[in-house]
Amino acid sequence: MSDPADLPVQALPAGSVEVTECPGGPALLRGATHVVDAAGETHPVTRPVVAVCRCESSGRLPWCDGTHKLLGAPSRP
């Protein structure tokens, strides 16, 4: 598991979200009710587990859309 502070987003409620980093891919958040992106926009979470983009290339930020699979290994988180 990873520290939520290392993500490009803030997961709410703070302190009760489990973060699992997928090597070369997204961060999986369990227990989040909202995600606040780098611009300060709040996104509601409607699923028990959501995938947050770490490569910053997704067309659906802050959510992962699988774009990391198209990037070369050095560009992947």
Protein Blocks (a to p, Z undefined) as FASTA:
>chain_A
ZZfklpcbdcddehiaccdddehiacddehiabdcdfkopacddfbfbdcddfklpafkb
cbdehlmmmpcfklpZZ
